[in-house]
């Protein structure tokens, strides 16, 4: 990997982290609902590559224990990314 390619990759990664951070902040402050976010997971790379656990933890009132219980109840692996959810899992 050339130094230029490395710099491009680092810039792209930083941009993705910033977009993910903004997404989680919008869920946390209530400007976006988790349902709307999950529905765009197939089309939006940022949402699609974010783990469902991270998205749910951003919802006010949901901590690690509640999120783990919800995921187990719905039969969703904690490491699953939003784009990998099926329709039934998304509804749960």
N, C-alpha and C positions, 0 to 999 in steps of 0.2 A: 504494500500500500504506500503510495507516494504521500509526501507531507500535505499536498493539496487535497488529496482524497481524504486523508485523515481529518483535516480541518473541516471539510464539507460534512463528513460524518458526525463530527462533534457538534457542529452548528445545527444539523438536522435533529440530533438527539436532544439538544438543549431546547429547540423549538417544540418538539414533541412533549417534553417535560412541562414546559410552560403551558401548552394547550391543555394537558391533562390536569394541571394545577388549577387553571381557570375553570375547567369543567367541574371539578370537585367543589370548588368554591361556589359555583352557581347552584349546585345541588344543596350545599350547606346553607346558603342564604335564602333558599326557597324560590329563587327566580326560575329554576327549572325543576320539574318533578322527575322522579326516578323512572316513572312510566314513559314519559316523553324521551328521556335519554336512552332507555333500553330499546325503544322502538326505532331509534336512528342508528343502532349499533351496526347494522349490516352496511349502511351507506357511509357512515362517518368513521374514518380510520382511528381517530383519537378515542372515540367511544368504544369501538370494536376491540381495540388492543388493551383496554383497561380491564383489570380484573373485577369481577362482579363484587367481590368482597370489598374492594376499595370504594366502589360506587355506593354500596349499601352503608358503609361506615360513614360516608359523607352526609347521610340523611340524619338530621337532628333527632336525637333520642335513641339512635341505634348505635350500640357499642359493639365490641368484639364478641361478647357472649351472645347477645341477641342476634347478631348477624350469623354467627356459627349455627345457632339453633334454627334460624329461618332457612339457611342453606341446606341443613340436614333434613329438615321437614320437607323441603321442595325437591330433595334428591339432586342437588347441584353440588358439584365438586368445588371446594373453596378456591382452587387454582384456576377455575374456568374463566375465560375471558368473555366479555359481553357478546362479541360476535359469534361465539360458539354456543350460545343458548338456543334451544329449540323454542317453538311457539308456546308449547305448554309450560316450559320452564320460565319463559318470560312472563307469562300470565300469573304464575305462582308468586 
